Amino acid sequence: MAEDEPVDREALLQQLAELRATIDPEILKRVQQKVANPGSEPYDKKAARQIVEQFLAARYDNGAFARRLMEELARTQDDDSRDDT
């Protein structure tokens, strides 16, 4: 669709309704709760940390990947904090 073409709002609403009807109601309910509470974390942070630690422990590179990962995380957190100011 070209940018200058008018949008058929009714057709879009109909498409959204059709898509929504195909979504599992329990999943939709969970998504709506997460959207309503944007500060909540969508995952178990402790379990995620354990999985990452197991993954890193299984690597045979003397911690090189873990160091690169930590450096990248620190860099992206620095970038994020600069964006907030």
ZIDATA-V896362 format. One record per helix or strand. SS is the DSSP state (~ for helix, > for strand). FROM is the first residue (numbers start at 1). TO is the last residue. If there is no record, write none. Layout:
BEGIN
ss:from:to
SS:FROM:TO
SS:FROM:TO
END
This chain:
BEGIN
ss:from:to
~:9:22
~:25:36
~:45:58
~:64:84
END
